[in-house]
Amino acid sequence: MLISFTGAQSSGKSTLLQECCNKVRFRKYHCVKEVTRKVARERNVNINEAGGDITQLFILNEHLHNHHIKGSALLDRCIMDGLVYTQYLHEKGDVSDWVLEYAERLYNMLLPKLNIIFYTDPRDVPIIDDGQRSVNHEFRDNIIHKFEHLIDSKFVTDNVNIVRLIGDVNQRMDTILKTL
């Protein structure tokens, strides 16, 4: 089983993943706790709204790797995140057409591999500055809009089970456990 959290920065993905990974129910799951930060740290590239072709290629390839983990896995982010952030950067002129096309092709190939995507609704989670994530509200609003548009598309709703998580951590965890 391949389960992922997806959503804008500072919407609770990492917190929920950690909660899940601490539960006995998920002891046999491989927990992938980082994608973007791992790429930033290991490849010394800019992330968030400062990313570009190289950043997105590293991140997209990390998603490719994560979507092919043997056994069950819980992912902090998935290919949906890769596509959304690549679209944003492309619209800004910071990502080339061919990188966006690669992101779209990878998305179409990898999305059906996901059994469940938990979308962490950002409306009830404030942006918290942790020194790495972007605290730019305009950037976050653009990313949220792109997620909402993608989630509402027919391709997504016909091909993967997306569950919207709202409320505090306990309410979100209840939804996750009831869904599974």
LUMMAR-549447 format. One record per residue (C-alpha): x, y, z; residue in one letter. Coordinates in steps of 0.001 Angstrom, whole numbers, plus 500000, padded with zeros to 6 digits. Each point is the difference from the previous one (the first is absolute). Example, Ala and Ser with C-alpha at 12.3 -4.5 7.8 and 13.67 -1.06 7.14 Angstrom:
512300495500507800A
501370503440499340S
//
This chain:
500000500000500000M
501296503445499061L
498561502881502033I
501028503618499740S
499327503345501550F
499813502948497633T
499430503709500315G
501540503427500323A
502851500757502342Q
499116500260503672S
496725498076499732S
500793497170502419G
501393497252497744K
503160499270501980S
498175500124503337T
497426497449498804L
502617497763498418L
501912499942503282Q
496796499184501918E
499301497109497613C
503559498681500131C
499812499915503813N
496912497753499934K
500243496223500192V
497583499734497081R
502685501408497678F
503032498141501365R
500471498090496719K
499794503157497889Y
503078501718498653H
499663503661501082C
501442502534497545V
500217503154502073K
501686502373497562E
500148500762496328V
500610503697499465T
502195500613503026R
501994496876499234K
500672501265496480V
500943503456501310A
502366498502502562R
501590497295497832E
500144501896496687R
500554503533501303N
497203501524497903V
497440502701500733N
496466498819500731I
496511501496500195N
499509503126497873E
503782500224499452A
500150496659498162G
500672499449496323G
500643497246497469D
502696498190501983I
498047500133503269T
496834498672498398Q
501820497228498144L
501571498786503243F
496647500189501799I
498088498261497197L
502548497200499902N
499710499632503768E
496250499489499486H
500738497404497316L
502175498151502494H
497445500287502832N
497111498745497863H
501903496748499432H
500857499022503576I
499549496294500651K
497269499221502484G
497679502505501633S
501062503609500371A
498813503284501475L
501264503032498094L
500316503576501266D
499401501249496444R
499190498379496665C
500155500687496275I
496992502300500350M
502221502373501994D
502716499707497370G
497598501007497247L
498401502889501913V
503301501634500953Y
501401499448496494T
496912501659498490Q
500427502970502321Y
503674500419499129L
499268499582496293H
497409502779500117E
502598502216501675K
502447499221497176G
502404498123502277D
499347496520498563V
500374499066496338S
497211498569497858D
501733496623499760W
500274499702503811V
496280500756500323L
499272497375497331E
502156497495501901Y
498077500814503205A
496662499493498228E
501083496670498481R
501370498775503312L
496787501078501723Y
497856498059497520N
502199496940500445M
500328500074503801L
496634501278501235L
498189496670499443P
502602498257502209K
498668501877503036L
497285498222501953N
499033502986502148I
500999503646499996I
499243501994503127F
499680503674499064Y
500824502143503022T
497634502922499768D
502029503108500863P
497168502259501134R
500257499105503659D
503806499827500185V
502055503197500291P
503373500364498266I
502749499322502498I
503516501165499191D
502361497085500542D
502921501563498173G
499504497983496788Q
496396500209498866R
498757503051498219S
497917502380502103V
498931502028496960N
496184500114500164H
499582500854496312E
502148496985499027F
498011497746502332R
496666501286498661D
501141499300496421N
501052496472500956I
496684499374501813I
498077501159496933H
502000497637497780K
499366497065502353F
496279500735500136E
499804500233496200H
501910496744499533L
497994498134502645I
496740501109498374D
501097498710496579S
498243496936498626K
503278498133499404F
500842500100503695V
496563499168501346T
499646497055497615D
503441498526500673N
500832500335503683V
498288500162503373N
500526503519501373I
498926500722503554V
499909503593501218R
501275500421503564L
498578502860502051I
500056500984503650G
502683499552502614D
502529497163500081V
497667497684501947N
497098500570497594Q
502286499419497029R
501409496820501542M
496461498726500617D
499207500530496306T
503185498207498955I
499316496995502218L
496341499804498952K
501022500170496331T
502385497085500388L
//
